Amino acid sequence: MEVYLDNAATTRVFDSVKNIMMETLGVDYGNPSSMHQKGIDAEKYIKNAREIIAKSLKVDSKEIIFTSGGTESNNMAVIGTAYGYKRSGNHIITTKIEHPSIHNPLFFLEENGYRVSYIPVDQNGNVIMEELLNAVCDDTILVSVMYVNNEIGSVQNISEISKRIKEKNPKVLLHVDAIQAFGKYRIYPRREGIDLLSVSGHKIHGPKGSGVLYVRDKIKIKPILFGGGQQKGMRSGTENVPAIAGIGQAVSDIYENHEQKRETLYQLKKTFIEGVKQIEGVTVNCIGNTLTDSAPHIVSVSFDGIRSEVLLHALESKGIYVSSGSACASNHPSLSGTLKAIGLKENLLDSTLRFSFSVFTTMEDIEYAINILNELVPVLRKYSRH
């Protein structure tokens, strides 16, 4: 039996996504910048995808920029805003639990004269609001906060964060990395006070190499790619029509019967948590006071006395695929900065796995995983102590 529980790393594409991509690869393969009919046909896929995504966010289609994925969207948001508003200030605020595609661009900006504040979080992975507000000052130009953490599934109150920071400094822009949140929640940037929003296709059953950056109208960020001036000069380069068509189709599908999809994920999560909690020496991280305080698809579990890599491969031998931390960071990850930030005990930092679900995950998958963990954990723990 094969059980894939690493959906926060990537997801299997919907059949509809595969089909529309095949059309653009084999039939409507023209360059969308070409003036002939083949180009016009290709451009229609881009227009349609842009409209689908804009409708899902309740924004204007002209506010949607297609990228190569979440990393580019985050880089474009952070670096583009920093350069676009450098006359207004050089201070940026983020948290200690952001993805490397936020932290590393900020390290780059620090090397180039920008000042960055890294805000701590509590034991449930929630931003400490007082610390955040204390950091906002006159020269703050951007706050970047992830909606759902990719390792522990903590969910930030984005509307409240936006309201509070803009009360202190109305000129501050808010960027939200929604890569793990989009498709799991209905996100409306205008209602929640979000100025820039990053999305990745392969987290929602779309293709790898597809992404979106929403940029609110009137915000002037600098492009980080230069060339032929595609997408109104904001993201030069021939558009990846198959990927764009694919992410558009994925967005359409993921939000169909959305509430039911999310409820099913929470049921799977509840069953999984109840099952693993029965195993001796197991800690479930950052679930909050209620099940819905955290994301529906991510569960972080620490197994005292067992190295995460050992358990990961033991599970793999039984056909179960999981992750130790963020698969996007490296296939040789160091100890998680996120787990350190929530104050996880030092002996558990290298004993933690991430289990993540999708619309393809079944209750049978969950029950099988629980049974295998019950079988493996005592044996591995006993072996580790000898």
KENUTOR-93660 format. One record per residue (C-alpha): residue number from 1; chain; y, z, x. Coordinates in pm, whole numbers, plus 50000, padded with zeros to 5 digits. Layout:
   pos   unit       y       z       x
   NUM      A       Y       Z       X
...
//
This chain:
   pos   unit       y       z       x
     1      A   50000   50000   50000
     2      A   50349   49912   50126
     3      A   50638   50135   50024
     4      A   50986   50039   50142
     5      A   51220   50340   50133
     6      A   51489   50214   50372
     7      A   51718   50045   50121
     8      A   52033   50200   50267
     9      A   51957   49990   50577
    10      A   51900   49667   50387
    11      A   51755   49544   50059
    12      A   51524   49268   49947
    13      A   51726   48983   49796
    14      A   51702   48909   49426
    15      A   51509   48591   49346
    16      A   51824   48456   49182
    17      A   52011   48506   49510
    18      A   51743   48321   49702
    19      A   51754   48034   49452
    20      A   52130   47983   49461
    21      A   52130   47998   49839
    22      A   51862   47729   49852
    23      A   52083   47508   49635
    24      A   52374   47542   49877
    25      A   52149   47484   50179
    26      A   51962   47183   50048
    27      A   52175   47016   49780
    28      A   52539   47134   49774
    29      A   52568   47169   50149
    30      A   52912   47016   50198
    31      A   53194   47176   50394
    32      A   53422   47341   50133
    33      A   53727   47222   50329
    34      A   53623   46856   50291
    35      A   53815   46653   50032
    36      A   53518   46449   49908
    37      A   53286   46546   49622
    38      A   53036   46726   49845
    39      A   53315   46952   49965
    40      A   53446   47006   49614
    41      A   53098   47101   49494
    42      A   53061   47353   49774
    43      A   53404   47501   49704
    44      A   53302   47570   49344
    45      A   53046   47824   49465
    46      A   53317   48011   49654
    47      A   53551   48011   49357
    48      A   53278   48131   49123
    49      A   53169   48412   49357
    50      A   53528   48524   49405
    51      A   53579   48542   49030
    52      A   53255   48737   48975
    53      A   53347   48995   49237
    54      A   53709   49023   49122
    55      A   53591   49079   48765
    56      A   53349   49351   48875
    57      A   53637   49534   49047
    58      A   53893   49446   48775
    59      A   54126   49292   49032
    60      A   54281   48949   49087
    61      A   54058   48691   49255
    62      A   54330   48617   49512
    63      A   54282   48974   49643
    64      A   53924   48898   49756
    65      A   53850   48793   50115
    66      A   53498   48691   50215
    67      A   53369   48821   50549
    68      A   53048   48822   50750
    69      A   52957   49172   50627
    70      A   53057   49535   50612
    71      A   53137   49565   50981
    72      A   53387   49280   50974
    73      A   53539   49407   50648
    74      A   53590   49752   50800
    75      A   53729   49610   51126
    76      A   53965   49383   50937
    77      A   54087   49666   50717
    78      A   54148   49912   51000
    79      A   54277   49686   51276
    80      A   54455   49448   51038
    81      A   54643   49732   50871
    82      A   54727   49901   51202
    83      A   54883   49581   51338
    84      A   55041   49485   51008
    85      A   55223   49815   50970
    86      A   55287   49917   51331
    87      A   55663   49924   51266
    88      A   55605   50189   51000
    89      A   55400   50423   51217
    90      A   55105   50457   51451
    91      A   54902   50736   51288
    92      A   54569   50682   51112
    93      A   54346   50940   50943
    94      A   53972   50924   50891
    95      A   53679   51167   50869
    96      A   53415   51283   51113
    97      A   53134   51122   50910
    98      A   53246   50760   50898
    99      A   53026   50466   50998
   100      A   53058   50332   51357
   101      A   53226   50020   51214
   102      A   53519   50251   51133
   103      A   53507   50488   51429
   104      A   53472   50221   51697
   105      A   53774   50014   51582
   106      A   53970   50339   51575
   107      A   53863   50418   51932
   108      A   53993   50070   52022
   109      A   54324   50142   51850
   110      A   54356   50477   52028
   111      A   54323   50291   52358
   112      A   54615   50076   52243
   113      A   54858   50354   52158
   114      A   54762   50459   51808
   115      A   54704   50821   51712
   116      A   54396   50906   51504
   117      A   54308   51229   51322
   118      A   53941   51297   51244
   119      A   53907   51528   50944
   120      A   53610   51767   50914
   121      A   53380   51794   50614
   122      A   53201   52086   50451
   123      A   52825   52150   50451
   124      A   52779   51906   50161
   125      A   52962   51629   50344
   126      A   53280   51650   50136
   127      A   53618   51602   50302
   128      A   53811   51928   50342
   129      A   54117   51838   50136
   130      A   54349   52095   50294
   131      A   54275   51957   50641
   132      A   54330   51602   50518
   133      A   54666   51680   50358
   134      A   54782   51877   50661
   135      A   54719   51569   50874
   136      A   54934   51335   50660
   137      A   55279   51294   50812
   138      A   55575   51055   50810
   139      A   55420   50809   51056
   140      A   55078   50797   50885
   141      A   55009   50438   50781
   142      A   54642   50447   50681
   143      A   54372   50683   50558
   144      A   54016   50548   50576
   145      A   53743   50735   50386
   146      A   53393   50620   50292
   147      A   53298   50644   49925
   148      A   52931   50729   49988
   149      A   52803   50843   50324
   150      A   52528   50617   50455
   151      A   52316   50897   50606
   152      A   52338   51189   50365
   153      A   52463   51031   50040
   154      A   52764   51258   49994
   155      A   53024   51118   49752
   156      A   53398   51160   49800
   157      A   53643   51210   49514
   158      A   53840   50897   49599
   159      A   54082   50919   49306
   160      A   54182   51273   49400
   161      A   54214   51186   49769
   162      A   54440   50890   49684
   163      A   54655   51095   49449
   164      A   54704   51381   49693
   165      A   54779   51178   50007
   166      A   55021   50951   49823
   167      A   55201   51252   49676
   168      A   55267   51367   50030
   169      A   55352   51023   50169
   170      A   55380   50740   49912
   171      A   55373   50476   50187
   172      A   55023   50568   50309
   173      A   54757   50306   50241
   174      A   54401   50406   50148
   175      A   54104   50209   50276
   176      A   53763   50287   50130
   177      A   53434   50187   50291
   178      A   53233   50131   49971
   179      A   52936   49968   50142
   180      A   52688   50226   50014
   181      A   52874   50287   49686
   182      A   52931   49938   49550
   183      A   52651   49846   49313
   184      A   52566   50213   49258
   185      A   52898   50302   49095
   186      A   53152   50105   48898
   187      A   53452   50098   49129
   188      A   53798   50001   49005
   189      A   54044   50003   49298
   190      A   54361   49998   49089
   191      A   54247   50291   48875
   192      A   54129   50492   49177
   193      A   54432   50420   49396
   194      A   54242   50215   49655
   195      A   54445   49967   49858
   196      A   54163   49813   50064
   197      A   53790   49818   49990
   198      A   53491   49705   50199
   199      A   53166   49570   50050
   200      A   52845   49441   50208
   201      A   52606   49194   50043
   202      A   52275   49301   50192
   203      A   52303   49654   50050
   204      A   52298   49517   49693
   205      A   52014   49262   49720
   206      A   52239   48989   49856
   207      A   52204   48814   50193
   208      A   52274   48961   50533
   209      A   52590   48816   50683
   210      A   52787   48842   50359
   211      A   53071   49079   50283
   212      A   53398   49126   50101
   213      A   53729   49291   50173
   214      A   53953   49364   49877
   215      A   54319   49378   49980
   216      A   54565   49483   49712
   217      A   54837   49228   49643
   218      A   55156   49272   49848
   219      A   54972   49447   50134
   220      A   55032   49251   50451
   221      A   54751   49297   50701
   222      A   54713   49093   51017
   223      A   54408   48866   51049
   224      A   54167   48937   51332
   225      A   54016   48586   51338
   226      A   54225   48276   51405
   227      A   54141   47911   51360
   228      A   54158   47657   51080
   229      A   54342   47881   50835
   230      A   54070   47916   50572
   231      A   54112   48183   50303
   232      A   54491   48151   50324
   233      A   54484   48222   50695
   234      A   54334   48566   50650
   235      A   53984   48476   50769
   236      A   53961   48149   50956
   237      A   53630   47973   50998
   238      A   53426   47744   50775
   239      A   53315   47957   50482
   240      A   52948   48054   50477
   241      A   52882   47902   50135
   242      A   52517   48015   50105
   243      A   52610   48375   50187
   244      A   52913   48371   49957
   245      A   52714   48220   49671
   246      A   52445   48479   49740
   247      A   52673   48782   49733
   248      A   52837   48654   49415
   249      A   52499   48624   49245
   250      A   52394   48967   49374
   251      A   52705   49130   49229
   252      A   52643   48962   48896
   253      A   52282   49085   48889
   254      A   52334   49438   49021
   255      A   52586   49519   48748
   256      A   52366   49390   48468
   257      A   52224   49692   48280
   258      A   52394   49896   48549
   259      A   52383   50237   48383
   260      A   52009   50208   48331
   261      A   51958   50104   48694
   262      A   52149   50407   48816
   263      A   51970   50647   48581
   264      A   51635   50517   48706
   265      A   51743   50577   49066
   266      A   51836   50935   48982
   267      A   51498   50989   48817
   268      A   51325   50862   49131
   269      A   51546   51082   49346
   270      A   51479   51391   49133
   271      A   51103   51339   49153
   272      A   51116   51281   49528
   273      A   51329   51591   49598
   274      A   51111   51813   49381
   275      A   50804   51682   49563
   276      A   50923   51724   49922
   277      A   51069   52069   49853
   278      A   50716   52192   49795
   279      A   50629   52117   50158
   280      A   50668   52409   50398
   281      A   50957   52384   50645
   282      A   51140   52106   50460
   283      A   51516   52104   50394
   284      A   51689   51853   50166
   285      A   52046   51799   50290
   286      A   52369   51758   50094
   287      A   52250   51725   49734
   288      A   52537   51941   49604
   289      A   52518   52172   49304
   290      A   52373   51907   49075
   291      A   52167   51594   49136
   292      A   52456   51362   49051
   293      A   52689   51524   49306
   294      A   52535   51289   49561
   295      A   52452   50918   49556
   296      A   52154   50808   49345
   297      A   51974   50621   49622
   298      A   51993   50833   49939
   299      A   51803   51150   50031
   300      A   51835   51316   50372
   301      A   51539   51540   50457
   302      A   51482   51761   50763
   303      A   51129   51851   50873
   304      A   51134   52162   51089
   305      A   50921   52130   51402
   306      A   50861   51752   51383
   307      A   51065   51492   51569
   308      A   51201   51231   51332
   309      A   51070   50940   51539
   310      A   50717   51084   51532
   311      A   50718   51127   51155
   312      A   50884   50788   51101
   313      A   50602   50607   51284
   314      A   50334   50822   51122
   315      A   50471   50717   50783
   316      A   50484   50357   50899
   317      A   50113   50373   50981
   318      A   50059   50455   50613
   319      A   50278   50165   50497
   320      A   50591   50370   50427
   321      A   50917   50251   50580
   322      A   51209   50494   50624
   323      A   51498   50550   50864
   324      A   51616   50818   51104
   325      A   51990   50811   51047
   326      A   52187   50487   51023
   327      A   51985   50176   51099
   328      A   52314   49986   51127
   329      A   52424   50184   51431
   330      A   52137   50106   51666
   331      A   51762   50082   51676
   332      A   51785   50356   51939
   333      A   52015   50607   51767
   334      A   52146   50920   51934
   335      A   52174   51248   51749
   336      A   52370   51195   51429
   337      A   52739   51284   51435
   338      A   52724   51315   51058
   339      A   52448   51577   51068
   340      A   52644   51767   51331
   341      A   52957   51748   51116
   342      A   52788   51913   50817
   343      A   52670   52196   51039
   344      A   52299   52118   51031
   345      A   52101   52356   51251
   346      A   52056   52219   51600
   347      A   51676   52229   51580
   348      A   51689   51997   51276
   349      A   51920   51731   51419
   350      A   51629   51537   51567
   351      A   51396   51619   51277
   352      A   51573   51441   50993
   353      A   51478   51125   50804
   354      A   51664   50922   50545
   355      A   51477   50799   50238
   356      A   51663   50542   50030
   357      A   51571   50366   49707
   358      A   51660   50049   49518
   359      A   51596   49874   49188
   360      A   51263   49759   49333
   361      A   51146   50115   49403
   362      A   50887   50244   49157
   363      A   50768   50590   49057
   364      A   50433   50495   49208
   365      A   50610   50440   49541
   366      A   50769   50784   49521
   367      A   50445   50960   49431
   368      A   50259   50784   49713
   369      A   50529   50886   49964
   370      A   50514   51249   49849
   371      A   50135   51256   49880
   372      A   50144   51108   50228
   373      A   50413   51353   50341
   374      A   50203   51641   50210
   375      A   49916   51505   50415
   376      A   50106   51428   50737
   377      A   50363   51703   50777
   378      A   50127   52001   50826
   379      A   49913   51804   51073
   380      A   50209   51677   51276
   381      A   50371   52019   51281
   382      A   50051   52178   51405
   383      A   50015   51905   51667
   384      A   50378   51948   51780
   385      A   50327   52319   51842
   386      A   50034   52267   52076
//
